Amino acid sequence: MKITPPVALVLAFAVGHLTPCSARADFFGKIEPRLFQIAGGKKADYKKPATSPKYVAIYYSAHWCPPCRAFTPKLVEWYNGFKAKHENFELVFASSDKSEEAQIDYMKEASMPWPAMKFGTSKGPEVKKYASDGIPYLVLLDENGKDLTGQKDNAWQHPQGVLPKIEEIVAGKK
Protein backbone atom coordinates (compact mmCIF):
# COMPACT_ATOMS: atom_id res chain seq x y z
CA MET A 1 0.00 0.00 0.00
CA LYS A 2 1.35 3.39 -1.00
CA ILE A 3 0.96 6.17 1.61
CA THR A 4 0.30 9.60 0.15
CA PRO A 5 1.75 12.73 1.83
CA PRO A 6 -1.55 13.90 3.46
CA VAL A 7 -2.14 10.41 4.88
CA ALA A 8 1.47 10.31 6.13
CA LEU A 9 0.90 13.63 7.93
CA VAL A 10 -2.24 12.34 9.64
CA LEU A 11 -0.41 9.17 10.65
CA ALA A 12 2.50 11.20 12.04
CA PHE A 13 0.12 13.14 14.27
CA ALA A 14 -1.64 9.92 15.31
CA VAL A 15 1.54 8.23 16.46
CA GLY A 16 2.91 11.36 18.12
CA HIS A 17 5.75 12.21 15.75
CA LEU A 18 4.56 15.77 15.33
CA THR A 19 4.09 18.01 18.35
CA PRO A 20 1.99 21.09 19.02
CA CYS A 21 5.21 23.07 18.53
CA SER A 22 4.83 22.48 14.81
CA ALA A 23 1.39 24.09 14.83
CA ARG A 24 2.65 26.95 17.00
CA ALA A 25 5.44 27.74 14.57
CA ASP A 26 2.99 27.62 11.68
CA PHE A 27 0.62 30.21 13.16
CA PHE A 28 3.22 32.64 14.48
CA GLY A 29 5.31 31.99 11.40
CA LYS A 30 2.50 33.35 9.23
CA ILE A 31 2.61 36.77 10.88
CA GLU A 32 6.22 36.96 12.06
CA PRO A 33 7.73 38.06 8.70
CA ARG A 34 5.30 41.00 8.74
CA LEU A 35 6.45 42.38 12.11
CA PHE A 36 8.64 45.34 13.06
CA GLN A 37 9.38 47.24 16.26
CA ILE A 38 10.17 50.75 17.41
CA ALA A 39 13.62 50.74 18.97
CA GLY A 40 15.31 53.93 20.11
CA GLY A 41 12.52 55.95 18.51
CA LYS A 42 13.08 54.40 15.05
CA LYS A 43 11.54 51.62 13.03
CA ALA A 44 13.60 48.43 13.39
CA ASP A 45 13.43 44.80 12.31
CA TYR A 46 11.55 42.49 14.64
CA LYS A 47 13.84 40.48 16.87
CA LYS A 48 12.64 36.89 16.64
CA PRO A 49 12.31 35.16 20.03
CA ALA A 50 14.15 31.89 20.69
CA THR A 51 10.79 30.09 20.73
CA SER A 52 7.47 31.10 19.25
CA PRO A 53 4.94 32.32 21.80
CA LYS A 54 2.17 29.94 22.83
CA TYR A 55 -0.30 32.84 23.02
CA VAL A 56 -0.53 35.88 20.75
CA ALA A 57 -2.86 38.79 21.40
CA ILE A 58 -3.68 41.04 18.46
CA TYR A 59 -4.44 44.68 19.27
CA TYR A 60 -6.45 46.43 16.54
CA SER A 61 -6.13 50.18 16.99
CA ALA A 62 -5.35 53.46 15.20
CA HIS A 63 -3.82 56.87 15.85
CA TRP A 64 -6.95 58.70 14.64
CA CYS A 65 -9.25 56.80 17.08
CA PRO A 66 -9.89 58.70 20.37
CA PRO A 67 -11.02 55.59 22.33
CA CYS A 68 -7.87 53.80 21.12
CA ARG A 69 -5.63 56.65 22.24
CA ALA A 70 -7.33 56.61 25.65
CA PHE A 71 -6.89 52.85 26.11
CA THR A 72 -3.40 52.33 24.66
CA PRO A 73 -1.48 53.87 27.62
CA LYS A 74 -3.34 51.46 29.94
CA LEU A 75 -2.40 48.57 27.66
CA VAL A 76 1.26 49.67 27.64
CA GLU A 77 1.33 49.71 31.45
CA TRP A 78 -0.41 46.32 31.65
CA TYR A 79 1.88 44.76 29.01
CA ASN A 80 5.07 45.96 30.69
CA GLY A 81 4.10 44.16 33.89
CA PHE A 82 2.51 41.09 32.32
CA LYS A 83 5.02 40.26 29.57
CA ALA A 84 7.96 40.13 32.01
CA LYS A 85 6.26 37.25 33.83
CA HIS A 86 4.94 35.39 30.76
CA GLU A 87 7.50 34.57 28.09
CA ASN A 88 4.91 32.35 26.37
CA PHE A 89 2.88 35.46 25.43
CA GLU A 90 3.25 38.22 22.85
CA LEU A 91 1.05 41.12 21.81
CA VAL A 92 1.04 42.37 18.20
CA PHE A 93 -0.30 45.71 16.96
CA ALA A 94 -2.51 45.58 13.86
CA SER A 95 -2.89 49.16 12.71
CA SER A 96 -5.97 50.70 11.11
CA ASP A 97 -4.06 53.91 10.46
CA LYS A 98 -4.26 55.73 7.16
CA SER A 99 -0.51 55.76 6.54
CA GLU A 100 2.69 54.14 7.71
CA GLU A 101 3.82 57.50 9.10
CA ALA A 102 0.67 57.76 11.27
CA GLN A 103 1.17 54.17 12.48
CA ILE A 104 4.80 54.83 13.47
CA ASP A 105 3.93 58.18 15.09
CA TYR A 106 1.24 56.45 17.16
CA MET A 107 3.65 53.71 18.24
CA LYS A 108 6.25 56.30 19.28
CA GLU A 109 3.79 58.59 21.08
CA ALA A 110 2.26 55.68 23.00
CA SER A 111 5.67 54.05 23.66
CA MET A 112 4.34 50.71 22.39
CA PRO A 113 6.86 48.09 23.51
CA TRP A 114 5.37 45.25 21.44
CA PRO A 115 5.89 44.43 17.75
CA ALA A 116 3.54 45.64 15.03
CA MET A 117 2.39 44.38 11.68
CA LYS A 118 4.04 46.24 8.81
CA PHE A 119 1.65 48.87 7.45
CA GLY A 120 -1.14 47.38 5.37
CA THR A 121 -0.32 43.73 6.10
CA SER A 122 -2.87 43.41 8.90
CA LYS A 123 -5.52 43.29 6.19
CA GLY A 124 -4.29 39.81 5.22
CA PRO A 125 -6.69 36.93 5.87
CA GLU A 126 -4.55 35.41 8.67
CA VAL A 127 -5.08 38.54 10.80
CA LYS A 128 -8.23 40.16 9.45
CA LYS A 129 -10.39 37.15 10.29
CA TYR A 130 -9.98 37.89 14.02
CA ALA A 131 -10.93 41.58 13.75
CA SER A 132 -14.17 43.13 14.94
CA ASP A 133 -16.18 45.92 13.36
CA GLY A 134 -14.89 48.42 15.92
CA ILE A 135 -11.62 49.51 17.48
CA PRO A 136 -9.93 49.37 19.88
CA TYR A 137 -10.20 45.60 19.86
CA LEU A 138 -8.07 42.95 21.54
CA VAL A 139 -8.20 39.20 20.96
CA LEU A 140 -6.08 36.33 22.31
CA LEU A 141 -5.12 33.41 20.07
CA ASP A 142 -3.55 30.11 20.99
CA GLU A 143 -0.64 28.35 19.27
CA ASN A 144 -2.97 27.01 16.57
CA GLY A 145 -4.59 30.37 15.82
CA LYS A 146 -7.76 29.57 17.76
CA ASP A 147 -9.60 32.64 19.10
CA LEU A 148 -9.76 32.29 22.89
CA THR A 149 -11.41 35.57 23.93
CA GLY A 150 -13.54 36.80 21.03
CA GLN A 151 -17.31 36.99 21.10
CA LYS A 152 -19.61 35.18 18.68
CA ASP A 153 -19.22 36.59 15.15
CA ASN A 154 -16.33 38.75 16.45
CA ALA A 155 -18.78 41.09 18.18
CA TRP A 156 -16.93 44.11 19.59
CA GLN A 157 -15.98 44.08 23.24
CA HIS A 158 -13.92 46.64 25.10
CA PRO A 159 -10.30 45.51 25.39
CA GLN A 160 -10.22 46.41 29.10
CA GLY A 161 -12.59 43.48 29.65
CA VAL A 162 -10.33 41.13 27.68
CA LEU A 163 -7.24 41.74 29.85
CA PRO A 164 -8.50 39.63 32.81
CA LYS A 165 -9.37 36.81 30.38
CA ILE A 166 -5.83 36.94 28.95
CA GLU A 167 -4.34 36.86 32.43
CA GLU A 168 -6.43 33.84 33.38
CA ILE A 169 -5.71 31.85 30.21
CA VAL A 170 -2.00 32.62 29.84
CA ALA A 171 -1.29 32.02 33.53
CA GLY A 172 -2.99 28.62 33.16
CA LYS A 173 -5.81 29.28 35.60
CA LYS A 174 -8.52 28.39 33.10
C-alpha positions in Angstrom: 0.0 0.0 0.0 1.4 3.4 -1.0 1.0 6.2 1.6 0.3 9.6 0.1 1.7 12.7 1.8 -1.5 13.9 3.5 -2.1 10.4 4.9 1.5 10.3 6.1 0.9 13.6 7.9 -2.2 12.3 9.6 -0.4 9.2 10.6 2.5 11.2 12.0 0.1 13.1 14.3 -1.6 9.9 15.3 1.5 8.2 16.5 2.9 11.4 18.1 5.8 12.2 15.7 4.6 15.8 15.3 4.1 18.0 18.3 2.0 21.1 19.0 5.2 23.1 18.5 4.8 22.5 14.8 1.4 24.1 14.8 2.6 26.9 17.0 5.4 27.7 14.6 3.0 27.6 11.7 0.6 30.2 13.2 3.2 32.6 14.5 5.3 32.0 11.4 2.5 33.4 9.2 2.6 36.8 10.9 6.2 37.0 12.1 7.7 38.1 8.7 5.3 41.0 8.7 6.5 42.4 12.1 8.6 45.3 13.1 9.4 47.2 16.3 10.2 50.8 17.4 13.6 50.7 19.0 15.3 53.9 20.1 12.5 56.0 18.5 13.1 54.4 15.0 11.5 51.6 13.0 13.6 48.4 13.4 13.4 44.8 12.3 11.5 42.5 14.6 13.8 40.5 16.9 12.6 36.9 16.6 12.3 35.2 20.0 14.1 31.9 20.7 10.8 30.1 20.7 7.5 31.1 19.2 4.9 32.3 21.8 2.2 29.9 22.8 -0.3 32.8 23.0 -0.5 35.9 20.8 -2.9 38.8 21.4 -3.7 41.0 18.5 -4.4 44.7 19.3 -6.5 46.4 16.5 -6.1 50.2 17.0 -5.4 53.5 15.2 -3.8 56.9 15.9 -7.0 58.7 14.6 -9.2 56.8 17.1 -9.9 58.7 20.4 -11.0 55.6 22.3 -7.9 53.8 21.1 -5.6 56.7 22.2 -7.3 56.6 25.6 -6.9 52.8 26.1 -3.4 52.3 24.7 -1.5 53.9 27.6 -3.3 51.5 29.9 -2.4 48.6 27.7 1.3 49.7 27.6 1.3 49.7 31.4 -0.4 46.3 31.6 1.9 44.8 29.0 5.1 46.0 30.7 4.1 44.2 33.9 2.5 41.1 32.3 5.0 40.3 29.6 8.0 40.1 32.0 6.3 37.3 33.8 4.9 35.4 30.8 7.5 34.6 28.1 4.9 32.3 26.4 2.9 35.5 25.4 3.2 38.2 22.9 1.0 41.1 21.8 1.0 42.4 18.2 -0.3 45.7 17.0 -2.5 45.6 13.9 -2.9 49.2 12.7 -6.0 50.7 11.1 -4.1 53.9 10.5 -4.3 55.7 7.2 -0.5 55.8 6.5 2.7 54.1 7.7 3.8 57.5 9.1 0.7 57.8 11.3 1.2 54.2 12.5 4.8 54.8 13.5 3.9 58.2 15.1 1.2 56.5 17.2 3.6 53.7 18.2 6.3 56.3 19.3 3.8 58.6 21.1 2.3 55.7 23.0 5.7 54.0 23.7 4.3 50.7 22.4 6.9 48.1 23.5 5.4 45.3 21.4 5.9 44.4 17.7 3.5 45.6 15.0 2.4 44.4 11.7 4.0 46.2 8.8 1.7 48.9 7.5 -1.1 47.4 5.4 -0.3 43.7 6.1 -2.9 43.4 8.9 -5.5 43.3 6.2 -4.3 39.8 5.2 -6.7 36.9 5.9 -4.5 35.4 8.7 -5.1 38.5 10.8 -8.2 40.2 9.4 -10.4 37.1 10.3 -10.0 37.9 14.0 -10.9 41.6 13.7 -14.2 43.1 14.9 -16.2 45.9 13.4 -14.9 48.4 15.9 -11.6 49.5 17.5 -9.9 49.4 19.9 -10.2 45.6 19.9 -8.1 43.0 21.5 -8.2 39.2 21.0 -6.1 36.3 22.3 -5.1 33.4 20.1 -3.5 30.1 21.0 -0.6 28.4 19.3 -3.0 27.0 16.6 -4.6 30.4 15.8 -7.8 29.6 17.8 -9.6 32.6 19.1 -9.8 32.3 22.9 -11.4 35.6 23.9 -13.5 36.8 21.0 -17.3 37.0 21.1 -19.6 35.2 18.7 -19.2 36.6 15.2 -16.3 38.8 16.5 -18.8 41.1 18.2 -16.9 44.1 19.6 -16.0 44.1 23.2 -13.9 46.6 25.1 -10.3 45.5 25.4 -10.2 46.4 29.1 -12.6 43.5 29.7 -10.3 41.1 27.7 -7.2 41.7 29.9 -8.5 39.6 32.8 -9.4 36.8 30.4 -5.8 36.9 28.9 -4.3 36.9 32.4 -6.4 33.8 33.4 -5.7 31.9 30.2 -2.0 32.6 29.8 -1.3 32.0 33.5 -3.0 28.6 33.2 -5.8 29.3 35.6 -8.5 28.4 33.1 
